[in-house]
Amino acid sequence: MPITGVAIQTIPQKMEGVYESLQGMEGVSLYGHDQKGNIIAVFDTKNKQELDDLSNRIESIEGVIKVMGVYHHFEDDIPQSKKAKK
């Protein structure tokens, strides 16, 4: 289960519309924005493919420049044989 902290860079004049679009998206938690058009969010998805799909869907919203991962937690995706042994 990937949990990813992201910064979403938008065109400042379109940031409010992008923010409103993101509010209704499943798996997206918003934590604020600034005057420069940056939005801080966390994505909570079931797997890496769902994370990629969500990022691509957000990047296709008018006014979004880039979705940038800042923090990733993928522990549940690591096969048991690769986890540290006790």
KACOR-V806633 format. One record per pair of residues at least 12 apart in sequence whose C-alpha atoms are under 10 Angstrom apart, sorted by the first residue. I is the first residue (numbers start at 1). GAP is how many residues later the second one is. If there is no record, write none. Layout:
# KACOR-V806633
i=I gap=GAP
i=I gap=GAP
This chain:
# KACOR-V806633
i=1 gap=43
i=1 gap=44
i=1 gap=45
i=1 gap=46
i=1 gap=47
i=1 gap=49
i=1 gap=50
i=1 gap=72
i=1 gap=73
i=1 gap=74
i=1 gap=75
i=1 gap=76
i=1 gap=77
i=2 gap=41
i=2 gap=42
i=2 gap=43
i=2 gap=44
i=2 gap=45
i=2 gap=46
i=2 gap=47
i=2 gap=48
i=2 gap=49
i=2 gap=70
i=2 gap=71
i=2 gap=72
i=2 gap=73
i=2 gap=74
i=2 gap=75
i=3 gap=24
i=3 gap=39
i=3 gap=40
i=3 gap=41
i=3 gap=42
i=3 gap=43
i=3 gap=44
i=3 gap=45
i=3 gap=48
i=3 gap=68
i=3 gap=69
i=3 gap=70
i=3 gap=71
i=3 gap=72
i=4 gap=24
i=4 gap=37
i=4 gap=38
i=4 gap=39
i=4 gap=40
i=4 gap=41
i=4 gap=47
i=4 gap=64
i=4 gap=65
i=4 gap=66
i=4 gap=67
i=4 gap=68
i=4 gap=69
i=4 gap=70
i=5 gap=23
i=5 gap=24
i=5 gap=25
i=5 gap=35
i=5 gap=36
i=5 gap=37
i=5 gap=38
i=5 gap=39
i=5 gap=63
i=5 gap=64
i=5 gap=65
i=5 gap=66
i=5 gap=67
i=5 gap=68
i=6 gap=24
i=6 gap=32
i=6 gap=33
i=6 gap=34
i=6 gap=35
i=6 gap=36
i=6 gap=37
i=6 gap=49
i=6 gap=61
i=6 gap=62
i=6 gap=63
i=6 gap=64
i=6 gap=65
i=6 gap=66
i=7 gap=26
i=7 gap=31
i=7 gap=32
i=7 gap=33
i=7 gap=34
i=7 gap=35
i=7 gap=59
i=7 gap=60
i=7 gap=61
i=7 gap=62
i=7 gap=63
i=7 gap=64
i=8 gap=25
i=8 gap=29
i=8 gap=30
i=8 gap=31
i=8 gap=32
i=8 gap=33
i=8 gap=47
i=8 gap=50
i=8 gap=51
i=8 gap=56
i=8 gap=57
i=8 gap=58
i=8 gap=59
i=8 gap=60
i=8 gap=61
i=9 gap=24
i=9 gap=27
i=9 gap=28
i=9 gap=29
i=9 gap=30
i=9 gap=31
i=9 gap=50
i=9 gap=54
i=9 gap=55
i=9 gap=56
i=9 gap=57
i=9 gap=58
i=9 gap=59
i=10 gap=26
i=10 gap=27
i=10 gap=28
i=10 gap=29
i=10 gap=49
i=10 gap=51
i=10 gap=52
i=10 gap=53
i=10 gap=54
i=10 gap=55
i=10 gap=56
i=10 gap=57
i=11 gap=25
i=11 gap=26
i=11 gap=27
i=11 gap=51
i=11 gap=52
i=11 gap=53
i=11 gap=54
i=11 gap=55
i=12 gap=22
i=12 gap=23
i=12 gap=24
i=12 gap=25
i=12 gap=26
i=12 gap=51
i=12 gap=52
i=13 gap=22
i=13 gap=23
i=13 gap=24
i=13 gap=50
i=14 gap=23
i=14 gap=48
i=14 gap=49
i=14 gap=50
i=15 gap=18
i=15 gap=19
i=15 gap=20
i=15 gap=21
i=15 gap=22
i=15 gap=23
i=15 gap=24
i=15 gap=47
i=15 gap=48
i=15 gap=49
i=16 gap=17
i=16 gap=21
i=16 gap=23
i=16 gap=47
i=17 gap=44
i=17 gap=45
i=17 gap=46
i=17 gap=47
i=18 gap=19
i=18 gap=21
i=18 gap=40
i=18 gap=43
i=18 gap=44
i=18 gap=45
i=18 gap=46
i=19 gap=13
i=19 gap=14
i=19 gap=18
i=19 gap=19
i=19 gap=20
i=19 gap=21
i=19 gap=45
i=21 gap=37
i=21 gap=40
i=22 gap=17
i=22 gap=19
i=22 gap=36
i=22 gap=39
i=25 gap=18
i=25 gap=29
i=25 gap=33
i=26 gap=17
i=26 gap=18
i=26 gap=19
i=26 gap=28
i=27 gap=15
i=27 gap=16
i=27 gap=17
i=27 gap=18
i=27 gap=19
i=27 gap=23
i=27 gap=24
i=27 gap=27
i=28 gap=13
i=28 gap=14
i=28 gap=15
i=28 gap=16
i=28 gap=17
i=28 gap=26
i=29 gap=12
i=29 gap=13
i=29 gap=14
i=29 gap=15
i=30 gap=12
i=30 gap=13
i=37 gap=26
i=37 gap=27
i=37 gap=28
i=38 gap=26
i=38 gap=27
i=38 gap=28
i=38 gap=29
i=39 gap=28
i=40 gap=27
i=40 gap=28
i=40 gap=30
i=41 gap=26
i=41 gap=28
i=41 gap=29
i=42 gap=27
i=42 gap=28
i=42 gap=29
i=42 gap=30
i=43 gap=12
i=43 gap=26
i=43 gap=29
i=44 gap=29
i=46 gap=30
i=46 gap=31
i=47 gap=27
i=47 gap=29
i=47 gap=30
i=48 gap=26
i=48 gap=29
i=54 gap=13
i=55 gap=12
i=55 gap=13
i=55 gap=14
